[in-house]
Amino acid sequence: MQLQILSRKTDQAEIADVATSADRHGRRVTMLGQRGIPDVQGGVEKHVEMLAARLVARGWNVEVVGRSRYMPDPGARVWRGVRVVPLWAPRRVALEALVNTFLGVCRAAVRRPDILHIHAVGPALMVPLARLLGLKVVVTHHGYDYDRQKWGRFAKAALRLGERLGMRLAQGRIAVSNDIARTMGARYGVAVDFVPNGVAVAPGAARTGILDELGLKPRRYVLLAARFVPEKRQTDLIRAFARLGDPHLRLVLAGDAEFDSAYAREARELAGKTPGVVLAGFQSGARLAELFVNAALFVLPSSHEGMPIALLEAMAYGLPVLASDIVANKELDLPGDAYFPLGDVEALAGGIARKIADLPDEAAMRRQAGEVADAYSWSSVARRTEAVYRALLDKRA
């Protein structure tokens, strides 16, 4: 099925973006905090990948500094006009972001970009150093990372400190959800710009052979695309799927764990014991697009999100969705039957059964796809981010 994702309104917005090329300014921005781009697993990584490419189209010279172990090319390269630079980071979950960001700040101190854009509250621990080195800093708050289940007491305290330093000391502040923007404004008494995540979905998906490879049939599987970390709660979804008892339905878990963990091992073991569960591993590009296009339902049972890009992408493919009733998911203001109580496996199983029994037709899917593409355009994200940059550059040093 070929879904016409981008509506006429969105096309016109893209044309208007191109028209801004007359105002080329050659300003330079360096982005830190993400694992890397392109096609690196994670919501922050997807955000940076899409934002960077659109800022290049708007005339910015963009450099993305990532962690070398997530990026196969050992040296700097150019991807879609973005300079991608891998730097070393230790292979330890509690240190890799902090050390890599420290090295990135030191590099920025030498290269002197017009804007240093730090993503997420952990890397924001380096904002004081960046300010001390005379850099103009923007921080994007992608979510309350200290609420993630994987962190211990010390790590949670460090992440809270990173949030405080980032919000108080950065000259520009962005939040990916209204809830985060309001909370940060009230907590720290600072102005925070709300710039949501976006979606970019191809009009159709190429046939890559992944369905045959995984033994899947169109509209006969439930999909979750997420990292194997405790807050994504794949185990809840597996247990709910097992309760359905439908031998013709499959559950596809697309994603993997960057670090081996007790949770990842538990999820894989449970999946192996549950008939119908397919572990697809990390997928990206055309292969992931084909999984989205042919799914019957997308489910996001997570306990923690900033603004869920994967959920937005599923909606942009026209898929019906089912999500936990956490604040970040409910901010999308979906119909009531699109939510279930967090952690309630019985309610999750019931929600899946109801959704599968009443799938939308292609016309309804096309309408939803167009509405989401209009509301969550990455071109709009780039314009709003650029406005934050310009406001900062217009201020006197």
N, C-alpha and C positions, 0 to 999 in steps of 0.2 A: 504494500500500500504506500502510495506517495502522498505524504501530508504536506500541504502548502503552509509552511510554518510562518513565514514572514509576510505580513499583510502589507497592503499598499501604503498604509500610514507609516509602517516601520521602514519601508523602502524609501519613502520621502525623507524620513529623518536621517537615513544613511547618506542620501544625496546632499542634504544640508550640512552634514558633517564634512563631506569632501570639500564643500564650498569654503570651509574655514581655512583651507590650505593657502588662501591668499594672505592669511595672517600668520605665516610661518615665523616662529620666533627662535627656533634652535635652542630652546632651553633644555637643560640636562637634569634628569632625575635618576637617582639610584634607588632601587628597592631591595630591602633586606628583610630577613625573618622567615621567608618561605624555604622549603626544601629545594626547590628548583622548578624549572620549566624546560620544555613543554612535556605534557603527558606524564606528570608526576602526581601520584595519588594524594588527594587531600583537598578540602574546600578552599583553604587559603591559597594553595598552589593554583587551583583553577581560577580563582579571582585574579591573582597576579598575572597569570598567563593571558587572560582575556583583556584585562585592563591595559597591560603593557602594549599589546598589539594595537589597540585603539588609540592610545596616546601617541604612538609613533605616527599613525595616520593623521593625527591632529598637529603634527609638526614637532613633537618632542623627541629629543634624543634620550632613549630609555636604556638603562642598564639594570639587569636583574642578577643579583649575586645569590648563588645557591650553595648547597652542600654537595661536595664532589661525589659522594657515594651514591647519590640519587641521579646523577647526570653522567651518562656513559662517555661523553667526550671529555678528555682530560684537560683540554685548553679552552680558552674563550672562543666563542663562535657567534655568528649572527643568525637569528631565527626570526623571520618575518619583520626584519628591521630592528629587532631588539637584540642588544648585545648581552649575551648570556655568559656569566663568569662563574665557574665552579671554584670554591675555596674549601680548604680542608676543614673538617669537623670531627671530633672524636666520636667513635661508635658507641656512645652511651646516651640513652634516652634523656637523661636529666641534664646533659651538658652540651649536646650537639648544637642546639639552637643558640644558646648563649655564647659559646665560643665562636661559632661561625659569624654571629652578628658582631661580636667584638672585632674580629678580623675585618669584617666588612666596613665597620665604622672607621677603623684605622686606614683602610684603603681609600674610603671616601674623603678622609682628611687630607690625603695627598692629591686626589683627583679633583676635589672641590666642585661637586655637582651643585646646581642651583637649589635643588630640593633633595633631601634624604628622606625617603618614605619607608618607615619601619612598620611591618605588619605583625600584629598579634601582641598580646601583653607580656609574654615571656621575653621576646627580643627587646621589648620596650625598656627593659632594665638598662640597656645601653644608651638611652636618651640623654642622661646627664653627661656621659662622655662625649656624645656627639655635640651637645650644646657647648661644652667646655672647649671643644675644638673649633668652634665658630660655625657650625653647620646649621642650616635651616631645616627643621625636622617636622615632618608630618607623621602621625601615628594613626593607623587604622585598628580599631578594636573589633576583632572578629568573633568574640564570644568570651564568656566567663570561664577561661581555661582552668582556673583553680577549682571548678566544680567537677572536673573530669575525675572519674573513679580511679584512674591509673596512678594518680599522684599521691605521694605521702605527705605528712604534715609539713616538712621543711619545704618541699617543692611547692605546695599550695601557698605557703607564706611568701615564697619568692615571687610567684606569679601575681599575688595580690600587690606586692611591692612594685612589680613591673607595671601593673595597671596604674598605680598611684603616680609613679614617676612619669609614665607616658602621658597621662592626662594632665598632670600639673605642669610639666616642663616642656612638652612639645609645643611648638608655635601654631600648629594646625592639628585638629583632631577630627577623626571620622569614625562613625559607628555603622555597622552593616544592618542594624535593626533599630526601629524607633524605641524599643524597650531599652536597648543598651544606651542610646543617645540620651534618653530621659534620665536613666539611672545615673550615668556618669555626670550629667549636668547637675543633678541634685546632690550627688555624693561629693563632688569636688568643686562645685561652684564655677564651672568653666563652660564655654560654648563648645558644643560638639555637633558637627554636621552629620546628618543622616544621609548616607549614600548606600543603597541596598546592593546586594549581589544581583547579577543579571543572568540571562540565558542566551545561548547562541546555538541554535539547532539547525542542521542542514535540512533543506526541503525534502530530501528523501535519503534513505540509507542504502549504501552499496551492499551487494551480497558478498559477504566475506567467507561464508561457509561455516560460521561459528555455530549456527543452529544445528546443522548436521553433526558437527564435531562434538557437541554436547548432548546430542540426542533429543533436541527440543522441537516442538511444533508451535507454530504461531498461535497466540492467544490461549495457550495451554500451560502457561507458567506465570508464577508470581516472581517479581524481581526486587532485590535490594542491592544497590551499589554503594558500598561503604567500606572503610577500613575495618579490620578486625580488632576493635578496641572495645572495652567494656561498655562505654556509653552508647555505642551503636546497637547493643542488645540483640545481636544475631541469635543468641540462644533463646530469647523469648519468642522470636519469629519461628525458629525451628520447632519449638515445643507446640506453638499454636498450629503450625502446618500439620504436625503429626496428628493433631486432634481432628483434622478434616476427614482423614481416611479416604481420600479420593485418589484411586490408583492412576487416573489419567492426568492428574495435575502435577506439575513440578514446581519446586522452589529453587530459584537460581540466586546464589550469593556471589556477586561479583565484587572482588576486593581481596585484600590480603593484609598481613601485619608487617610493618617495617621491622619490628623487633619481636623476637619470640617471647611469648608471655603465657602465663597460666590460663588466661582467658582465651587466647587464640587457640591453644591446644584443646581446651574444653569445647570450644565451638566446633573445631574440626572433628573431634571425636564424636560429638553429638550428631553432627551432620552425617558422619559415616554410618551411624547406627539407625538413621531415620530414612526409610524408603522414600525416594522421590526428591531428595535434596541434592542439588548439583553445585559443587564448588567450582566456580568458573575462574577463580584467580583474578588478579588485577587486569582490567581491560580498559582500553581507551580508544579514541578515534573511531574509525568505521566499525570496528568489532563491537564496541560498547553501544554505538548508535543503533546497530542492528538488533542488539538485545532490547534496547528501549522500544524501538518501533514495533517489535513483534510481541511484547509482553501483554498479558491480560490486565495486570494490576501492579502498581509499585507501592511498596510498604516501607515506611520509615518508623521503626519502633523506638528510636533513640531517646535517651534521657538528657542529652545535652546537644544543643546546636547554637550557632550564632545566627546565621540565616541560611537555611538548608538549600544549597545549590542543587544537590541531586534531586530533591523534591520538586524544585522549580523546573528542572530539566524534564522530569517525568511529565509534569503538567504541560510543558511546552511541546511534548510529543503527543499530547492529547490523551494521555493515559488517565484512567481513574486512579486515585491515590487514597491511601489510608495511613495516617500518621498518629503518633502519640500526642497527647493533649498538653505538651509543654508549651511555655510561653512563645518560644521562637517559632514553633510550627503554627500555633494559633494566630500569630501575627499575620499570616497569609489569609486569614478570614475565609476559610473554606466552609462548605456546608457542614452541619453537625455530624452527618453520617461519615464524614471523612476523618473523624478523630475517634480514638479509643483511649481509655484511661491508662496512663503509663504503667507498665508492669503487669497489667491484667491479661494474662495469657488467654483465659476463656473469652473475654471480650474481644481480644485480637482475633481469635479463631472465628468467632461469630461474625465480626466485621469482614473478614476475608470471604467467608462463605456468602454473605449477602452481596458483596461487590461482584464476586465471580458469577453469581446467579443473575445479575442485572447489568451486564456490560453495555456501555454506550455504543451507539452506531457511529459510522464514520463521519457523518455530518456533525454530530455533537463533538466528536474528537477534534475535527477541524476548527470548529468555533472556539473551543477551549484553547487550542494551540495558538490561534491568532490573537486571542485576548492576552494570553501570557506573554507572547513575544512583544506585543505593544507595551505592556506594563513594565516589563523587565528587560529593557534593551541595554546591552553592554555599551552602546554608543552614548546612551544617557548617563550611565555610570561614569564613563570617561569624561563627559562634559562637566558633570558635577564635581568629580575629583579635580579636574583642571581648575575649576572655579576656586577650590580651596588653595591650590598652588598659587594661583594668580593673586589671591587676597594676601597671601603671605609674602610674595615677592613685591607687592605694591607697598608693603609696610616699610618704614625706614628701619634700617639695621640698628 
